[in-house]
Amino acid sequence: MKLLITGGAGFIGSSLCEKYVKEGHTVICMDNFLSGSLTNIKHLLDFQNFKLVKGDIRNSDLLDRVVKDVDFIFNLAAQIHVDRSYVEPKLTFDINIMGTQNVLEMARLYDVKKIIHASSSEVYGSAMNVPIDENHPLNAPHPYGASKIAADRLCYAYAKTYGLNVVIPRMFNVYGPRQKSVGYGGVISIFTRRILSNFPPIVYGDGLQTRDYTHIDDVVRAYDLLFKYNKKLPEPINFGSGKEISILDLANLIIELSGKKGSLKPVNVSPRIGEVDRLIANAGKANEILEWTPKIGIKEGLNTFIQQYKYFGSEERITL
Ligand SMILES: NC(=O)c1ccc[n+]([C@@H]2O[C@H](COP(=O)([O-])OP(=O)(O)OC[C@H]3O[C@@H](n4cnc5c(N)ncnc54)[C@H](O)[C@@H]3O)[C@@H](O)[C@H]2O)c1
């Protein structure tokens, strides 16, 4: 099969590139390196069945050439950071909405077999009832969440209007190797980098806001189940652990697992505007339809991540 993975040089995209190159599929990784990195995919560059296209999903001429003979699309390219979406809402809307529309349109024109579009739990806003299932109101308070809601609706409209086979995984927070730990990064990577460098983790507000974390290996497995699923699934589908952990507890757990208990403590600073209070997944639908449940608990996942981080840093995990 010929697969296009947009955002393939990013955290999740690079793990998917790796999996499918290994399996012998032809993989085209398209990325404009807004937040992705060449380090994430450099171990794939010598494989004949891997092709890197440096480019932007907003460029429809380029997409037209790339999508022409593609069988499947994994659309992960996005401006993914909530903080950055406050500062650069136009960039966020342009990429996440219009970029997605470009991808959908090309998929429609070239009869792509299936497109798996990455949604996010950030569409829900703070939980009004828990755990959050797919019928929870879409109350995202920030431009990033708004852009993801709009993109989900576009996917749904393309599925209903043109019969496009679109699948919309709504992932809760994902963590693991290759997640950025500098600038706009994942909280687990950022905490781990600081703690292993003997700096205290910075916690916004009281740290009692909760999140639901899933290890990247469980997410790749979820994607693979969606890739192989042979019926249509145009409604969003949650992927999360169903377990919540506060940011403060997370910081303390990483301190403990890094062997720094007693020498480091989280430092609280002012809360961030519009930060969601509570996120916890009901992934019952994924379980029912795909028999997916996460296999890696937070403690085990963090332990492995910290060990990997110690040896390779966050953006290295050579497995091929
Ligand atoms: N990491 C998470 O916890 C999480 C949770 C829910 C949903 N998601 C979604 O999963 C997808 C991947 O996220 P990630 O965590 O791997 O982030 P990431 O930043 O590592 O990956 C996004 C990739 O998209 C690329 N990109 C951005 N704009 C582009 C454009 N216009 N054209 C081409 N490439 C572009 C970036 O350079 C980057 O490589 C995103 O759509 C994100 O919204 C992530």
Ligand as a Chemical Component Dictionary entry (heavy atoms), coordinates in Angstrom:
data_LIG
# 
_chem_comp.id                   LIG 
_chem_comp.type                 NON-POLYMER 
_chem_comp.pdbx_formal_charge   0 
_chem_comp.three_letter_code    LIG 
# 
loop_
_chem_comp_atom.comp_id 
_chem_comp_atom.atom_id 
_chem_comp_atom.alt_atom_id 
_chem_comp_atom.type_symbol 
_chem_comp_atom.charge 
_chem_comp_atom.model_Cartn_x 
_chem_comp_atom.model_Cartn_y 
_chem_comp_atom.model_Cartn_z 
_chem_comp_atom.pdbx_ordinal 
LIG N1  N1  N 0  0.321  14.741 21.201 1  
LIG C1  C1  C 0  -0.905 14.696 21.698 2  
LIG O1  O1  O 0  -1.084 14.548 22.928 3  
LIG C2  C2  C 0  -2.117 14.801 20.802 4  
LIG C3  C3  C 0  -3.387 14.608 21.378 5  
LIG C4  C4  C 0  -4.502 14.722 20.569 6  
LIG C5  C5  C 0  -4.366 14.995 19.236 7  
LIG N2  N2  N 1  -3.135 15.191 18.698 8  
LIG C6  C6  C 0  -3.064 15.483 17.251 9  
LIG O2  O2  O 0  -2.165 14.565 16.647 10 
LIG C7  C7  C 0  -1.487 15.195 15.561 11 
LIG C8  C8  C 0  0.011  15.035 15.736 12 
LIG O3  O3  O 0  0.414  15.652 16.945 13 
LIG P1  P1  P 0  1.878  15.484 17.558 14 
LIG O4  O4  O 0  1.728  15.433 19.022 15 
LIG O5  O5  O -1 2.609  14.434 16.842 16 
LIG O6  O6  O 0  2.479  16.926 17.228 17 
LIG P2  P2  P 0  3.778  17.370 16.449 18 
LIG O7  O7  O 0  3.870  18.848 16.564 19 
LIG O8  O8  O 0  4.955  16.576 16.894 20 
LIG O9  O9  O 0  3.394  16.943 14.978 21 
LIG C9  C9  C 0  2.696  17.768 14.077 22 
LIG C10 C10 C 0  3.492  17.761 12.787 23 
LIG O10 O10 O 0  2.797  18.500 11.784 24 
LIG C11 C11 C 0  3.750  19.280 11.073 25 
LIG N3  N3  N 0  3.035  20.377 10.449 26 
LIG C12 C12 C 0  2.470  21.456 11.065 27 
LIG N4  N4  N 0  1.883  22.243 10.148 28 
LIG C13 C13 C 0  2.066  21.637 8.949  29 
LIG C14 C14 C 0  1.684  21.986 7.635  30 
LIG N5  N5  N 0  0.992  23.105 7.369  31 
LIG N6  N6  N 0  2.032  21.162 6.618  32 
LIG C15 C15 C 0  2.749  20.026 6.863  33 
LIG N7  N7  N 0  3.149  19.664 8.098  34 
LIG C16 C16 C 0  2.797  20.459 9.136  35 
LIG C17 C17 C 0  4.742  19.697 12.134 36 
LIG O11 O11 O 0  5.971  20.152 11.607 37 
LIG C18 C18 C 0  4.864  18.419 12.948 38 
LIG O12 O12 O 0  5.862  17.586 12.412 39 
LIG C19 C19 C 0  -1.964 16.630 15.545 40 
LIG O13 O13 O 0  -2.982 16.759 14.569 41 
LIG C20 C20 C 0  -2.526 16.852 16.934 42 
LIG O14 O14 O 0  -3.525 17.841 16.939 43 
LIG C21 C21 C 0  -2.001 15.092 19.452 44 
# 
loop_
_chem_comp_bond.comp_id 
_chem_comp_bond.atom_id_1 
_chem_comp_bond.atom_id_2 
_chem_comp_bond.value_order 
_chem_comp_bond.pdbx_ordinal 
LIG N1  C1  SING 1  
LIG C1  O1  DOUB 2  
LIG C1  C2  SING 3  
LIG C2  C3  SING 4  
LIG C2  C21 DOUB 5  
LIG C3  C4  DOUB 6  
LIG C4  C5  SING 7  
LIG C5  N2  DOUB 8  
LIG N2  C6  SING 9  
LIG N2  C21 SING 10 
LIG C6  O2  SING 11 
LIG C6  C20 SING 12 
LIG O2  C7  SING 13 
LIG C7  C8  SING 14 
LIG C7  C19 SING 15 
LIG C8  O3  SING 16 
LIG O3  P1  SING 17 
LIG P1  O4  DOUB 18 
LIG P1  O5  SING 19 
LIG P1  O6  SING 20 
LIG O6  P2  SING 21 
LIG P2  O7  DOUB 22 
LIG P2  O8  SING 23 
LIG P2  O9  SING 24 
LIG O9  C9  SING 25 
LIG C9  C10 SING 26 
LIG C10 O10 SING 27 
LIG C10 C18 SING 28 
LIG O10 C11 SING 29 
LIG C11 N3  SING 30 
LIG C11 C17 SING 31 
LIG N3  C12 SING 32 
LIG N3  C16 SING 33 
LIG C12 N4  DOUB 34 
LIG N4  C13 SING 35 
LIG C13 C14 SING 36 
LIG C13 C16 DOUB 37 
LIG C14 N5  SING 38 
LIG C14 N6  DOUB 39 
LIG N6  C15 SING 40 
LIG C15 N7  DOUB 41 
LIG N7  C16 SING 42 
LIG C17 O11 SING 43 
LIG C17 C18 SING 44 
LIG C18 O12 SING 45 
LIG C19 O13 SING 46 
LIG C19 C20 SING 47 
LIG C20 O14 SING 48 
# 
